[in-house]
Amino acid sequence: MSEENVEFVAGIFDAADGMDKEALLAALPDLVPQLCDPDVEWIEDPSRADSRSYRGHAGVIESWRQWLETFKEWSLRSSA
């Protein structure tokens, strides 16, 4: 994974720190444009059976929405 990709994912997790699932879903339309290029290509882990590729801000948001829906509850805790 490139350093740029690591920074992008870290940025989403930093922004999501302390948010519950609903709050994160509500915030994604504002967060994603701040963190990535409009022409982003979001490629999910190819080892996943349901892996897909998404394009653009809407695609990134859709990928996160689908991933978060797999959890009844979701939270993020800082390891620091």
N, C-alpha and C positions, 0 to 999 in steps of 0.2 A: 504494500500500500504506500502510495506516495506521501510525502510529508504534508502536502497540500490537502490530501484527503483526510489524513489524521487530524489536521487542524480544523477542518470542516466538521467532522463528527464530534470532536472535542468541543467545538463552539456550540453545537446543538445541545450537548449534554450540560455544558456550563450554563447555558441559558435556561435549561429545563430543571436545574437544581431546585428542589423544593416544590415543584409543581406536581399535582396529581395528573392522572391520565386525561381528564376532561380539560384541565387548564392547558396542558401541553397541546392537545389537539386544537384548542381555540387559539393558541399563540403561534402555531406553525405558519399560518399565512403571513404573519409579520416577520417571523424569525428566518424562514428559508430565504427570502430575497436579500436579507442582510448578510447571509452567510455564503451564498453561492451565486454563480453566474446564471443568467436567464437560460442559457443553452446547456446547462448541466446535464450530464448523462449519469443516472443513478443506477448502478448495477448491483443487484443483491447477490449475496453469497451463492455461487453456482452449485455448491454442494447441497443446497436446500431443494427439496422436491418441488416447492412452489416458487422457485427463484424466477424473477423477471427483471427486465431492464425498463427504466422509466426515463423520460426526457422532460426537462424544464422544471420550473418551480412546482407546477401542479403535480408533476410526476413524483417528485420527492415527497411532497405532502401526502399523496395517495399511498406511497410505499409505507411511510410512517403510520398513517391511519390504519392500514391493513395490519401492520405488525402489532400496533398497540391494541387492536381489537382482539388479538389472540389471548390477551391477559384479562382476567377478571379485575385485578387490581395492579397498579403500576406505581412505582415510586423510584426516586433516584436519591441515593445517599452518597455524599462526597467521601472519598477515602482519605482525604487529607486531615 
